[in-house]
Amino acid sequence: MNIISTLAGELSATAAQITAAVEMLDDGATVPFIARYRKEATGGLDDTQLRHLEERLTYLRELEARKETVLKSIEEQGKLSDGLRAQIEACDNKTALEDLYLPYKPKRRTKAQIAREHGLQPLADVLLNEQPQDVEAAAAPFTNENVPDTKAALDGARAILMEQFAEDAELIGRLREKLWNEAEIHAQVIAGAEEKGEKFKDYFDHREAVRAMPSHRALAVLRGRNEEILHIALKYQPDETPITEQSAYEKIIAAHFHLSDGHKWLRDTVRLTWRAKIFLSLELEALGRLKEQADTDAITVFARNLKDLLLAAPAGRLTTLGLDPGYRNGVKCAVVDDTGKLLDTVIVYLHQENAMLATLGRLIKQHHVKLIAIGNGTASRETDKIAAELVKTLPEMKLHKIVVSEAGASIYSASELAAKEFPDLDVSLRGAVSIARRLQDPLAELVKIDPKSIGVGQYQHDVNQSQLAKSLDAVVEDCVNAVGVDVNTASAPLLARISGLNSTLAQNIVAYRDENGAFDSRKKLLKVPRLGEKTFEQAAGFLRINGGKEALDASAVHPEAYPVVAKMLADQGISAAELIGNREKIKQIKPADYTTEQFGLPTILDILAELEKPGRDPRGEFQTATFAEGVNEIKDLQVGMILEGVVSNVANFGAFVDIGVHQDGLVHISALSNKFVQDPREVVKAGDVVKVKVLEVDAARKRIALTMRLDDEPETVKRSGRPSENSATPRHTGRNERTPRNPREKQPQNSAMADAFAKLKR
């Protein structure tokens, strides 16, 4: 009940809503299924709320289990009081719980424990409670065979008091928050590492409030430390403060235990406790907390960008020619039909332009190609020119050419999945197939690639990998189920992302389809090996069957609700074919007439909306940018140019835009709009086509500063300190994946983000 009430408060929901959601999750229901088909039970909690609930439920259950362990341990020691039990049971986070447990936690034999064994606890109590000025005289009665003199007695008493001070949960909690709120993180270059760490030069002498440090700078500094370029430390007082001066933190410790300001021995004890014990521990905690928050922010940015990319509008089911550009190894070409099936492949060379035009022209005519997808890696502009010539010389084919991101294409090419799908096809040609398919349907193709390889994250190799994988998998699952899939054309990797299904069941569906032909009804899915009633309930609503026996199978109406639709049809005296898509007829239906205990108003409204537009795709309309003629490389850019581009990545501090020069430009958050922007995603998202003006170009450092405020003047921006002096990151392509390097040489996609904007804070 504690967990239920906590979650209800966090989600601003009722206990009944949370209880229902928790019970369904525990019963194996998926988030997409609960969000879509169990709105009555959860009161309409959406997938975002349910994901948060799922994550927090796991944390709170772990916390409760830890509380039980802690209580049992303290009780076995005979030290569990009613007050301590109440404190432990009231803990709402793991850190506070561990603070309370620290004095009772079994540990290696400490100096304080040894001192207690030697009978020095009473001396420590006297020194703390009575605070005698003559500590030598107070210690004299406590000498014995194990404590040869008063110095040894006082050292033992000090060890006891230091441990006592450092294990006071209330005190540590107060010091922890004060340090977090007030301390600065200080990064300095390690002597002799200047040349090796050139990319971290903006952090060679960097100070910033630890609590306000944005994720990209935090991760950059922490990476610099891990690569032995930077030394980082927390500073809690000015450097020029005399070492003998009592810090604010030491004063808090002294006040907590009511220690006299004039008692030198106790004051020294407090100083040693803070500087040699408490601060070192809290510094590690603060850096860990900084890393955890930076990870969460970076993963959130990655997840949002991934969602935008996966839900990008598909170009449509048209025969497509995929071109994977290259110089020495040629342009790899693959033609796929409107279902994504490979029809033909060839390799052509840019330096043999006439032969290339003839070969591609033949392929286009032979297979009736309608779309040309061009990977955005090396030689993409040159390849794009050839494609433009084909569009011009073959007007009767009504061709359209589009440059698409090839990030992750090489990962797919070398994957076990690609090898199984195309065992006899050269690895390099598989990439061209992927490029063609991702234009037809980005979601269907990108699910085959590890989300971390898609190229829309920041510092993805530095963040918590299990947390990242879990978050991205949830995004993919939500996106696939939001769109739904055609069970008769979907690949096994796409089917595996459907609610209730897994890789084994997905393979079983494909195998059954190959052996028995297309499914003509959702019910036939129950004939698939190992696909039982429970799985069918979770998956059926997200699987589409076009042209089957049951018209509703092509919609998102769940089979369990078919009787409701049958009653509507009977009341209207029409067939399903006459009702589906007929807005006038649907408007005549009163939702309240069909609500039952099982199907409430939210479900009935969903059913009517689906009947009006069955199988509707929630993705927007396809759009593409037109890159400027004659602007092929960074050297072709001129300050003041207005260009069209595609948003390739969105970070907390701005957006990166592909303007067709193999180097993404950066629009800082302050240059996204004439209005104040709290979050860049309020204005843009990955895949958006935008117009930008060039503010600054640094060809040597491969940086481009852009603005979406087209009336901005470069000189004005430079004087105001906005993004003219800061620029971009290396473009996000999959090209580096094609030529693997030493891990230290391979730069993170966001390594230049912090570098580009570190000056802004100044």
FIDOLO-188686 format. One line per 4 residues: number of its first residue (from 1); for each residue x, z, y of C-alpha. Coordinates in pm, whole numbers, always signed. Layout:
NUM) X,Z,Y | ...
//
This chain:
1) +0,+0,+0 | +294,+63,+234 | +409,-295,+176 | +60,-437,+230
5) +12,-248,+558 | +361,-346,+679 | +298,-716,+608 | -48,-697,+765
9) +107,-565,+1084 | +382,-825,+1092 | +143,-1116,+1035 | -143,-976,+1246
13) -364,-1005,+940 | -595,-772,+751 | -494,-579,+441 | -748,-785,+241
17) -582,-1113,+347 | -236,-987,+253 | -355,-837,-76 | -517,-1165,-178
21) -206,-1367,-91 | +26,-1126,-272 | -191,-1129,-585 | -193,-1510,-592
25) +182,-1533,-539 | +238,-1280,-817 | +10,-1486,-1039 | +232,-1791,-993
29) +42,-1977,-722 | +256,-2178,-482 | +254,-2154,-104 | +122,-2512,-54
33) -165,-2449,-299 | -265,-2117,-140 | -242,-2258,+214 | -451,-2566,+130
37) -702,-2456,-131 | -743,-2079,-96 | -821,-2041,+274 | -1123,-1821,+208
41) -917,-1563,+21 | -633,-1549,+273 | -840,-1589,+585 | -666,-1915,+668
45) -302,-1803,+652 | -93,-2119,+695 | +219,-2222,+506 | +453,-2079,+772
49) +286,-1738,+756 | +281,-1748,+378 | +652,-1835,+364 | +726,-1537,+588
53) +503,-1319,+372 | +682,-1436,+57 | +1026,-1364,+203 | +932,-1023,+346
57) +750,-926,+26 | +1072,-971,-168 | +1270,-768,+90 | +1019,-483,+104
61) +994,-462,-274 | +1372,-443,-296 | +1362,-169,-32 | +1104,+30,-229
65) +1308,-5,-547 | +1619,+115,-362 | +1426,+413,-225 | +1336,+516,-579
69) +1699,+494,-685 | +1817,+696,-384 | +1551,+966,-430 | +1635,+999,-799
73) +2009,+1027,-724 | +1964,+1298,-459 | +1713,+1487,-674 | +1957,+1492,-966
77) +2212,+1649,-730 | +1957,+1923,-649 | +1971,+1838,-276 | +1634,+1669,-218
81) +1426,+1859,+37 | +1072,+1771,+144 | +1200,+1671,+487 | +1465,+1439,+344
85) +1212,+1283,+106 | +979,+1213,+398 | +1263,+1055,+597 | +1359,+830,+306
89) +1003,+725,+235 | +953,+640,+605 | +1254,+404,+618 | +1151,+48,+703
93) +1490,-118,+653 | +1784,-99,+416 | +2038,+1,+682 | +1848,+317,+782
97) +1802,+404,+415 | +2174,+375,+342 | +2252,+589,+648 | +2038,+869,+504
101) +2189,+829,+158 | +2552,+823,+276 | +2616,+1203,+260 | +2480,+1211,-96
105) +2621,+886,-223 | +2869,+936,-509 | +3211,+843,-380 | +3574,+869,-468
109) +3736,+1208,-411 | +3790,+1235,-36 | +4008,+1460,+178 | +3693,+1643,+283
113) +3593,+1708,-77 | +3940,+1839,-158 | +3927,+2066,+149 | +3591,+2204,+36
117) +3735,+2272,-310 | +4011,+2467,-137 | +3756,+2689,+36 | +3773,+2537,+386
121) +3401,+2466,+442 | +3348,+2811,+606 | +3637,+2740,+845 | +3482,+2408,+942
125) +3149,+2586,+1002 | +3316,+2846,+1224 | +3502,+2586,+1427 | +3182,+2380,+1475
129) +2935,+2659,+1541 | +3146,+2922,+1722 | +3407,+2686,+1875 | +3685,+2949,+1918
133) +3961,+2846,+2158 | +4231,+2996,+1934 | +4189,+2770,+1632 | +4515,+2893,+1477
137) +4382,+3248,+1463 | +4053,+3126,+1321 | +4237,+2934,+1047 | +4476,+3213,+946
141) +4236,+3391,+704 | +4185,+3069,+508 | +4540,+3012,+389 | +4595,+3038,+12
145) +4804,+2885,-264 | +4642,+2545,-202 | +4647,+2582,+177 | +5001,+2696,+263
149) +4961,+2738,+641 | +4720,+2720,+932 | +4806,+2354,+1001 | +4695,+2258,+650
153) +4379,+2467,+696 | +4296,+2299,+1026 | +4367,+1953,+882 | +4128,+2023,+596
157) +3860,+2156,+831 | +3902,+1847,+1047 | +3855,+1619,+744 | +3531,+1805,+663
161) +3399,+1776,+1018 | +3496,+1408,+1047 | +3301,+1331,+731 | +3009,+1538,+857
165) +3007,+1359,+1191 | +3037,+1015,+1030 | +2751,+1079,+785 | +2488,+1196,+1033
169) +2217,+929,+997 | +2053,+988,+1335 | +2385,+980,+1519 | +2512,+669,+1339
173) +2187,+486,+1408 | +2215,+565,+1779 | +2582,+461,+1800 | +2513,+142,+1603
177) +2246,+22,+1846 | +2448,+120,+2153 | +2751,-72,+2026 | +2538,-376,+1942
181) +2370,-377,+2281 | +2681,-317,+2493 | +2993,-437,+2310 | +3168,-769,+2366
185) +3323,-984,+2101 | +3676,-1083,+2197 | +3841,-1383,+2033 | +4212,-1456,+2081
189) +4435,-1717,+1929 | +4684,-1592,+1674 | +5038,-1650,+1801 | +5176,-1977,+1668
193) +4836,-2118,+1566 | +4765,-2297,+1894 | +4848,-2647,+1775 | +4686,-2605,+1436
197) +4371,-2468,+1594 | +4325,-2724,+1874 | +3955,-2760,+1793 | +3907,-2389,+1869
201) +4088,-2395,+2203 | +3780,-2288,+2400 | +3797,-1961,+2207 | +4167,-1889,+2249
205) +4073,-1614,+2497 | +3698,-1574,+2480 | +3476,-1277,+2561 | +3101,-1261,+2521
209) +2831,-998,+2465 | +2792,-981,+2089 | +2412,-939,+2098 | +2365,-1248,+2319
213) +2606,-1480,+2138 | +2424,-1800,+2028 | +2455,-1903,+1667 | +2674,-2210,+1721
217) +2938,-2010,+1913 | +2922,-1719,+1671 | +2975,-1947,+1372 | +3257,-2131,+1550
221) +3440,-1806,+1626 | +3388,-1671,+1274 | +3517,-1997,+1129 | +3823,-1971,+1354
225) +3889,-1628,+1209 | +3844,-1749,+851 | +4087,-2035,+913 | +4341,-1785,+1053
229) +4334,-1939,+1400 | +4157,-1662,+1584 | +4170,-1285,+1585 | +3835,-1132,+1672
233) +3744,-776,+1763 | +3471,-579,+1935 | +3552,-429,+2274 | +3342,-132,+2377
237) +3529,-30,+2692 | +3757,-199,+2947 | +4109,-276,+2821 | +4269,-79,+3103
241) +4094,+246,+3001 | +4357,+515,+2921 | +4368,+595,+2552 | +4325,+966,+2631
245) +4000,+911,+2823 | +3688,+1001,+2631 | +3464,+700,+2571 | +3088,+705,+2612
249) +3058,+694,+2235 | +3276,+1000,+2188 | +3066,+1183,+2446 | +2753,+1101,+2247
253) +2910,+1245,+1931 | +3017,+1560,+2114 | +2674,+1606,+2271 | +2498,+1550,+1939
257) +2684,+1846,+1788 | +2679,+2052,+2112 | +3058,+2059,+2141 | +3229,+2208,+2445
261) +3400,+1960,+2678 | +3693,+2197,+2714 | +3768,+2244,+2345 | +4072,+2021,+2289
265) +4085,+2054,+1910 | +3721,+1953,+1867 | +3759,+1680,+2127 | +4052,+1535,+1930
269) +3845,+1559,+1613 | +3567,+1360,+1777 | +3816,+1098,+1901 | +3964,+1055,+1553
273) +3617,+1037,+1400 | +3506,+762,+1638 | +3820,+552,+1651 | +3949,+586,+1294
277) +3622,+616,+1105 | +3290,+537,+1274 | +3392,+249,+1502 | +3577,+61,+1228
281) +3270,+81,+1008 | +3028,-14,+1286 | +3252,-302,+1397 | +3233,-454,+1049
285) +2857,-399,+1050 | +2817,-562,+1391 | +3017,-867,+1286 | +2811,-884,+969
289) +2493,-858,+1175 | +2618,-1132,+1408 | +2690,-1356,+1109 | +2350,-1283,+956
293) +2165,-1364,+1278 | +2373,-1677,+1334 | +2300,-1786,+977 | +1928,-1733,+1028
297) +1927,-1929,+1355 | +2135,-2214,+1212 | +1921,-2233,+899 | +1605,-2235,+1111
301) +1741,-2526,+1318 | +1840,-2710,+1001 | +1499,-2651,+842 | +1311,-2774,+1149
305) +1523,-3088,+1176 | +1485,-3154,+805 | +1108,-3122,+831 | +1098,-3370,+1120
309) +1316,-3613,+928 | +1117,-3587,+604 | +789,-3633,+789 | +919,-3935,+984
313) +671,-4221,+978 | +731,-4469,+694 | +779,-4834,+782 | +538,-4921,+502
317) +528,-5071,+156 | +697,-5402,+234 | +972,-5591,+56 | +1293,-5468,+216
321) +1655,-5579,+235 | +1894,-5283,+255 | +2236,-5344,+414 | +2515,-5089,+368
325) +2776,-5205,+624 | +3150,-5219,+565 | +3457,-5418,+665 | +3713,-5437,+387
329) +3473,-5379,+98 | +3201,-5595,+250 | +2837,-5538,+332 | +2652,-5417,+23
333) +2302,-5569,+4 | +2000,-5479,-208 | +1645,-5615,-206 | +1364,-5386,-321
337) +998,-5479,-360 | +703,-5301,-199 | +716,-5028,-466 | +1089,-4969,-426
341) +1185,-5158,-743 | +1526,-5325,-724 | +1502,-5705,-722 | +1847,-5836,-630
345) +2193,-5733,-506 | +2490,-5906,-348 | +2802,-5826,-146 | +2880,-6033,+166
349) +3161,-6016,+421 | +3144,-5999,+799 | +3450,-6220,+846 | +3267,-6496,+655
353) +2972,-6510,+893 | +2832,-6849,+792 | +2843,-6765,+422 | +2686,-6427,+495
357) +2400,-6585,+692 | +2337,-6840,+418 | +2339,-6582,+137 | +2111,-6338,+317
361) +1879,-6618,+427 | +1843,-6724,+65 | +1761,-6369,-46 | +1504,-6328,+230
365) +1323,-6649,+144 | +1345,-6601,-232 | +1198,-6249,-227 | +979,-6281,+86
369) +1160,-5999,+264 | +978,-5847,+561 | +1208,-5561,+664 | +1584,-5533,+703
373) +1725,-5178,+687 | +2080,-5139,+823 | +2287,-4829,+756 | +2428,-4672,+1072
377) +2785,-4620,+953 | +3103,-4818,+1009 | +3041,-5184,+1101 | +2668,-5126,+1154
381) +2668,-5297,+1497 | +2837,-5606,+1359 | +2592,-5611,+1068 | +2305,-5560,+1311
385) +2413,-5873,+1500 | +2396,-6076,+1179 | +2050,-5932,+1109 | +1940,-6028,+1462
389) +2056,-6383,+1397 | +1852,-6392,+1075 | +1540,-6272,+1259 | +1598,-6545,+1518
393) +1666,-6831,+1275 | +1389,-6740,+1029 | +1085,-6690,+1256 | +846,-6798,+981
397) +944,-6489,+775 | +833,-6251,+1053 | +1128,-6022,+990 | +1191,-5685,+1149
401) +1532,-5515,+1150 | +1583,-5141,+1185 | +1898,-4930,+1187 | +1850,-4619,+971
405) +2060,-4312,+902 | +2269,-4349,+591 | +2357,-3978,+573 | +2361,-3871,+210
409) +2337,-4225,+72 | +2679,-4192,-88 | +2579,-3859,-240 | +2280,-4026,-403
413) +2494,-4324,-515 | +2727,-4103,-717 | +2455,-3870,-846 | +2341,-3834,-1205
417) +1995,-3941,-1092 | +2122,-4272,-951 | +2334,-4332,-1259 | +2029,-4279,-1479
421) +1812,-4506,-1262 | +2077,-4781,-1225 | +2325,-4739,-1512 | +2461,-5092,-1480
425) +2472,-5109,-1100 | +2794,-5053,-905 | +2801,-4721,-717 | +2848,-4892,-381
429) +2536,-5106,-430 | +2321,-4801,-511 | +2371,-4688,-152 | +2212,-5009,-24
433) +1908,-4944,-244 | +1875,-4596,-95 | +1900,-4733,+260 | +1623,-4985,+191
437) +1395,-4729,+30 | +1438,-4468,+301 | +1303,-4717,+554 | +998,-4783,+337
441) +927,-4413,+283 | +1181,-4156,+410 | +1021,-3866,+225 | +1010,-4034,-115
445) +1378,-4130,-95 | +1529,-3829,+78 | +1392,-3585,-181 | +1647,-3734,-422
449) +1932,-3605,-206 | +2053,-3249,-167 | +1900,-3148,+170 | +2240,-3018,+284
453) +2375,-3373,+265 | +2114,-3528,+493 | +2311,-3443,+807 | +2074,-3260,+1039
457) +2223,-2910,+1030 | +2482,-2713,+1220 | +2768,-2528,+1047 | +2587,-2572,+719
461) +2898,-2493,+512 | +2948,-2160,+689 | +2603,-2009,+652 | +2466,-1815,+355
465) +2434,-2089,+95 | +2163,-1931,-119 | +1952,-1857,+189 | +2007,-2212,+315
469) +1914,-2369,-18 | +1600,-2154,-48 | +1488,-2239,+306 | +1548,-2613,+271
473) +1379,-2627,-69 | +1073,-2463,+88 | +1072,-2725,+364 | +1092,-3010,+114
477) +814,-2859,-96 | +587,-2813,+206 | +653,-3166,+333 | +591,-3337,-2
481) +268,-3148,-60 | +149,-3204,+298 | +173,-3580,+240 | +79,-3595,-129
485) +213,-3852,-376 | +81,-4142,-579 | +122,-4023,-935 | +150,-4383,-1062
489) +443,-4484,-839 | +624,-4157,-756 | +971,-4094,-893 | +1049,-3788,-1104
493) +1239,-3614,-820 | +939,-3660,-589 | +692,-3536,-851 | +914,-3234,-918
497) +848,-3113,-562 | +471,-3107,-613 | +305,-2765,-628 | +318,-2626,-981
501) +548,-2895,-1120 | +918,-2880,-1209 | +1181,-3128,-1322 | +1074,-3114,-1687
505) +706,-3171,-1615 | +790,-3447,-1367 | +995,-3626,-1632 | +712,-3579,-1881
509) +464,-3738,-1638 | +693,-4039,-1584 | +753,-4072,-1958 | +378,-4058,-2032
513) +315,-4314,-1756 | +581,-4549,-1896 | +444,-4521,-2247 | +69,-4529,-2179
517) +42,-4715,-1851 | -92,-4597,-1517 | -312,-4289,-1495 | -671,-4386,-1424
521) -788,-4031,-1351 | -650,-3691,-1261 | -802,-3547,-1580 | -568,-3761,-1786
525) -277,-3555,-1648 | -386,-3282,-1890 | -265,-3508,-2173 | +93,-3486,-2044
529) +301,-3260,-2272 | +337,-2901,-2141 | +103,-2964,-1845 | -165,-2700,-1891
533) -475,-2590,-1701 | -285,-2354,-1471 | -35,-2621,-1372 | -315,-2875,-1329
537) -493,-2637,-1091 | -178,-2601,-876 | -83,-2970,-875 | -395,-3186,-899
541) -497,-3175,-533 | -159,-3310,-422 | -148,-3600,-671 | -325,-3924,-578
545) -462,-4194,-807 | -557,-4512,-626 | -808,-4748,-785 | -897,-4506,-1065
549) -1226,-4419,-1230 | -1300,-4139,-985 | -1295,-4232,-615 | -1213,-3875,-513
553) -887,-3889,-714 | -737,-4089,-426 | -809,-3804,-183 | -688,-3451,-123
557) -1019,-3308,-246 | -932,-3076,-535 | -1104,-3153,-868 | -1251,-2800,-868
561) -1454,-2906,-560 | -1591,-3228,-710 | -1927,-3058,-789 | -1968,-2981,-418
565) -1920,-3349,-331 | -2157,-3447,-614 | -2426,-3228,-457 | -2366,-3393,-118
569) -2402,-3735,-277 | -2722,-3635,-456 | -2871,-3492,-135 | -2782,-3810,+55
573) -2891,-4037,-228 | -2573,-4246,-212 | -2262,-4311,-420 | -1913,-4178,-354
577) -1799,-4526,-248 | -2078,-4537,+12 | -1994,-4192,+151 | -1614,-4203,+160
581) -1497,-4331,+496 | -1852,-4348,+636 | -1830,-4136,+948 | -2200,-4165,+1033
585) -2314,-4047,+690 | -2062,-3764,+690 | -2178,-3644,+1032 | -2529,-3600,+888
589) -2401,-3344,+637 | -2440,-2981,+746 | -2138,-2782,+619 | -2333,-2456,+605
593) -2569,-2605,+342 | -2283,-2628,+91 | -2099,-2301,+136 | -2088,-2077,-171
597) -1904,-1766,-277 | -1625,-1986,-415 | -1620,-2248,-141 | -1645,-2112,+211
601) -1678,-2297,+540 | -1302,-2374,+575 | -1298,-2556,+240 | -1620,-2746,+310
605) -1482,-2861,+646 | -1159,-2972,+474 | -1363,-3169,+219 | -1564,-3347,+490
609) -1249,-3429,+687 | -1093,-3574,+373 | -1402,-3778,+292 | -1391,-3926,+640
613) -1027,-4033,+602 | -939,-4012,+232 | -572,-3982,+144 | -475,-3988,+511
617) -104,-3965,+579 | -20,-3683,+824 | +291,-3868,+938 | +286,-4053,+1268
621) +322,-4422,+1344 | +652,-4589,+1272 | +871,-4658,+1574 | +1229,-4766,+1625
625) +1475,-4791,+1911 | +1614,-5111,+2055 | +1984,-5066,+2120 | +2130,-5232,+2429
629) +2297,-5569,+2384 | +2672,-5563,+2439 | +2696,-5184,+2398 | +2858,-5148,+2059
633) +3128,-4885,+2105 | +3191,-4584,+2322 | +3425,-4791,+2541 | +3130,-5017,+2633
637) +2940,-4730,+2798 | +2924,-4698,+3173 | +2814,-4392,+3367 | +2462,-4447,+3497
641) +2349,-4676,+3214 | +1991,-4621,+3095 | +1963,-4676,+2720 | +1718,-4631,+2437
645) +1816,-4417,+2143 | +1695,-4213,+1847 | +1719,-3834,+1833 | +1945,-3767,+1536
649) +1968,-3389,+1553 | +1824,-3102,+1755 | +2017,-2780,+1817 | +1922,-2467,+2009
653) +2116,-2593,+2312 | +2007,-2956,+2321 | +1953,-3280,+2133 | +2192,-3539,+1994
657) +2090,-3899,+2045 | +2212,-4209,+1858 | +2251,-4482,+2121 | +2416,-4729,+1887
661) +2787,-4670,+1956 | +2880,-4477,+1637 | +2895,-4158,+1842 | +2593,-3946,+1918
665) +2553,-3840,+2279 | +2433,-3496,+2378 | +2138,-3417,+2602 | +2183,-3054,+2702
669) +1868,-2841,+2704 | +1880,-2834,+3084 | +1866,-3215,+3094 | +1575,-3264,+2855
673) +1303,-3230,+3116 | +1236,-3158,+3482 | +1057,-2844,+3364 | +1216,-2534,+3214
677) +1263,-2576,+2838 | +1282,-2271,+2615 | +1326,-2462,+2288 | +1448,-2826,+2273
681) +1189,-2896,+2004 | +919,-2849,+2268 | +1036,-3185,+2405 | +1198,-3378,+2119
685) +1238,-3377,+1745 | +1460,-3563,+1499 | +1355,-3928,+1475 | +1201,-3954,+1822
689) +1279,-4266,+2025 | +1386,-4165,+2377 | +1532,-4314,+2696 | +1849,-4155,+2827
693) +2096,-4200,+3110 | +2472,-4179,+3058 | +2620,-3898,+3270 | +2975,-3883,+3143
697) +3193,-4056,+2886 | +3514,-3910,+2743 | +3637,-4181,+2505 | +3956,-3993,+2417
701) +3763,-3689,+2294 | +3468,-3897,+2169 | +3213,-3720,+2385 | +2910,-3856,+2563
705) +2693,-3655,+2801 | +2337,-3784,+2842 | +2023,-3684,+3029 | +1656,-3758,+2974
709) +1593,-3688,+3343 | +1649,-4046,+3444 | +1668,-3962,+3815 | +1973,-3736,+3758
713) +2286,-3856,+3937 | +2616,-3797,+3753 | +2797,-3653,+4055 | +2509,-3417,+4133
717) +2502,-3295,+3777 | +2877,-3245,+3778 | +2865,-3033,+4092 | +2578,-2823,+3959
721) +2771,-2741,+3643 | +2517,-2896,+3410 | +2611,-3112,+3117 | +2835,-3365,+3293
725) +3143,-3169,+3195 | +3024,-3121,+2838 | +2941,-3373,+2576 | +2872,-3454,+2221
729) +2955,-3410,+1859 | +3078,-3669,+1607 | +2778,-3869,+1493 | +2603,-3751,+1180
733) +2655,-4018,+919 | +2722,-4001,+551 | +3043,-4199,+596 | +3280,-3906,+557
737) +3119,-3840,+222 | +3237,-4181,+103 | +3602,-4091,+156 | +3633,-3725,+56
741) +3913,-3535,+221 | +4073,-3198,+193 | +3796,-2944,+273 | +3998,-2816,+567
745) +4027,-3165,+709 | +3655,-3237,+681 | +3505,-3117,+1005 | +3162,-2957,+1005
749) +2892,-3163,+1165 | +2861,-2909,+1440 | +3229,-2832,+1493 | +3217,-3005,+1830
753) +2891,-2847,+1938 | +3049,-2521,+2039 | +3354,-2705,+2167 | +3135,-2924,+2384
757) +2945,-2640,+2544 | +3177,-2344,+2545 | +3243,-2404,+2915 | +2877,-2378,+3009
761) +2875,-1999,+3003 | +3147,-2000,+3268
//
